Amino acid sequence: MTSPTRMLTTAVLSLRVIYGVALIAAPARLSRRWLGPDSQRAPTQVALRGLGAREIAVHVAAGEPSGSCLRPARRSQSPVGRRC
């Protein structure tokens, strides 16, 4: 059975991933209130899509089980890390 804390954490992480997907799909629409007319500009939308991708990556990684086997990369390997 899952604890209430784990369920709440999973819900928050899921919402953050959905927010990241929405930023990639419709950056101008999501940022209109906090960026105003600049949200329609192409360079701003590129940055917002990057923010969306970051939200997805960070919050999917945060949802990984603590027992997962992601190890830090060594100098001779890719900078991302490796799985067992």
N, C-alpha and C positions, 0 to 999 in steps of 0.2 A: 504494500500500500504506500502511496506517496504522501509525504507530509504536506501540510498546508503551506509551509514556507517554500518548498520545492515547486508546488503548483503555482504559487504567486510569482516566483522567480521565472518560471517557464512562461507564464502569461506575459510578464513585462518584456522578457527577451523576444517573444514572438511579436508583440506589438512594435518593438523597435525595428525588427526585421521588416515588418509590413511598412513601417514609416520609410525605411530605406528604399524599398521597392517603389513606393509612391513617389519619393523624391526623384528616382531615376525616370519613372514613367511620365510624371507631370510636374516638373520642377517649378514652373512659373505659377501654376495654380496653388501649390502648397506654400509658396513663399511670398505671395502677393501682400499679405498683411504685414509681414515684418521687413520686407525689402521695398515695398511700394512699386513704382514704375520700373525700377531697375530689374525686377524679377523677369521682365520680358526680354531683356538683352541676352544675346547668345553667350557671351563670356560668363555671365552670371549663372546661366543654366548649366554650363560645363562644370563650374565649381559645385553647384548644387547636386549634380549627378555624381560627382566625386564624393560628396558628403554622404549621399545615399549608399554608394558602394561601400564606404567605410562603415556606415551603420550596420549594413548587412554582415560584413566580415567580422567586425568586433563582436556583435551580439550572437552570431552563429558560433563563433569560437568560445564565447562565454558560456554557451549552453552545452558545450562538450562535457561529458562526464569527467569527474575529477580523476578517475582511474584510467583515463585514456592514455595512450602511449606516445604522445607527441613529445619528442626530445629536441632540445636546442640544436641548432646546426653547428657543425664544426667548420673551421676555416676552409677546409677543402670541399665542403658541400655547398649546396644552394643556401642562400641567406634565410630562407623561410623556415627550415626545420625538416625533420623527417619523422615518419611513422615507424613503429616497431615492425 
